[in-house]
Amino acid sequence: MGLLEPQHIILIVLALLLFFGGKKIPELMRGLGKGVKEFKDAQNGESSSSATTTDHPEDKPKV
């Protein structure tokens, strides 16, 4: 018997649906994906903060 057989995976998915509902799961997976990506970027020494910053016109002082 393996650790994760198809019956176990189905049971886990059903439990997640009961706890979080169908609408919340995509948000959780998206957040998990972003976290994994940031972790991998940090391991490679890349900085994601400089790549994601944008200039907003309302942030600049008016002259």
Secondary structure, 3 states (H helix, E strand, C coil): CCCCCHHHHHHHHHHHHHHHCCCHHHHHHHHHHHHHHHHHHHHHCCCHHHHHCCCCHHHCCCC
